Amino acid sequence: MSVTVRPAEDEDRLPAAQLFAAVAEERDGIAAEPPIDAARWAERTNVDGMFVAVEGARCVAVLNLYPSSFGYGEIGMYVAPEWRGKGIGSALMEAAIAWARDRGLHKLTLSVFPHNTAAIALYRKFGFVEEGMHPKQMRRANGDLWDLVDMGLLL
């Protein structure tokens, strides 16, 4: 079955939250760690600036773009493990960049763990550049302190 990338709708909030919780269980690629209350997360989620990749009725990836009042937007993305490396991240990035340009944003930013080389390669493919490093920025549930790399793309 093929995957469709589209702007999220209200009914995507819970499936997106459930995927977020599942990816958080990996404790590796995104900042969030379990436990994630998917129902509460879904209630608080705004679908404006959210894009989903769906296979039939199943949500397999999400990109959130949070625009600021200062003209830039911050990106967060997560993909189901079995769908990584299959072009879904690229399709989501294309949709997000077009959305940001249509809304007059001048820049997109994101933060990524330095060990997430696949994500960094994806962002570089779209022209993002490393703008800084935050050593020992994220305290993990086990007490470890992880670095974050900031990346940006001028539109």
N, C-alpha and C positions, 0 to 999 in steps of 0.2 A: 504494500500500500504506500502511497505517496504522502509526503508531509506538506502541509499548507502553512505558510507564515502569514499572519494577519494581525491587525490591531485587536487587542483583547476586548471582550465584552463582559458584562457583569457576571454572566454564568461561568466565565473562565476563572473567577477569583478563587474558588475552592480547589479546583484541580491544580491551579498554579501553586497554591499554598501547600497542597499535598506533595507536589514535586519538590518544592523548596525544602520541606521537611525531610524528604527522602535524600536529597543531595546533602543537606546538613548532616545527616547520619554518617556520611563519608568522612567528616571532620578534616577535610583536606583542601577543597577548592574554593569554598566560600567562607566568609567570616562567621556566619551563624553556625551554632552547634546545637545538638539536641539537648533538652526536649524543645520542640517547636509546637505550639498550639496552632494547628493549621486552621481551625475554625476561627479563632481570634485574628490570626494573620489575614485571613480572607476578608473578615469584616472591615479591617482597617485599610485594605488595599484599594488604591485609586487606579482605575484602568486607563486613565488618560496618560499616554506615554508608555503604555505597556503593550508589548507584542508577544504573541504566543506562536509556537510551532505545534501543530496538532496533526496526529495521524488518526484519521477517523474522529472518534470522540475523545481520544487520549491526548493529554497535554504532554509533550515530550521536551519542550524547552521554553524558556521565558527570558525576555529582555525587558527590564524596566529602565525608563529614561526619566529622570527627575529634573525638570527645568527649574532654574533659579530665576529670581527677579533681576539678576545681574547679567543675563544674556548667555549663560552657559548651562549645560545639562550634564548630570552625572549618570553614568550607566552602571547597572548591575545585571549580570546574566548567569543563568544556570541551565544545564542541559542534562537530561537523563543519561546515565553512563553508556547505555547501548547505542545512543545516537551521536555520541561524540566522534569527531573526525569525519563526519558525513556531509559537511557543508551547511548544517543548520545554523551554526554560529555566524557564518558569512551571510546567510539570508536574513537573519535577525539584524545584523549590523547594517546591512544595506537599507532595510526598512527604517531603522532608527535614525540613520544619517539623513535619509530623505525627509523624515518627519521633522527632525531638528532644523534642517534647512528651510522647510516650508514654514516653520514658526519663527524664523529669523534668529535662531540661536547662532552665536558666533564661534562656539567651542563646545566640545564634548570632553569630559574627563572621566576617569575611572581609577580604581585602586585594585591591585592584583598581588597575590603572593608571588615572590620571586621564583619559587619552585614550580609554579604553574606555567611551564614553558609553552604548552600548547595554546593556552589563552593569550600569552604574550605574543606568540607568533601570529595569531589571528589578528590581534589589535595592530601589530606592526604592518600586517598586510593591508590594512585600511588606512595607514598613514599615521597612526598614533605614535608618539615619541615619548620616551621616558623623561619625566620632568623632575623627578625627585625620588628619594628613598626615605622611608620612616623606619629607622632601626628599632626593633623590639616594640613595635606599635600595638600589636594585638595580643592580649593575654588570652590564651586558650584555656579551656576548662581544666586541663591537667596542669596548668601553671606555666607552661612554656610560653615564651615571648617570641612572636613571629614578626618579621619585617613586612612592610608593604611598599610596593612600587607604585608611584603615581604616574599616570600616562595621560596625555592630552592630544586632541586633534583640533586644529583650527579649521573651521568650515569655510 
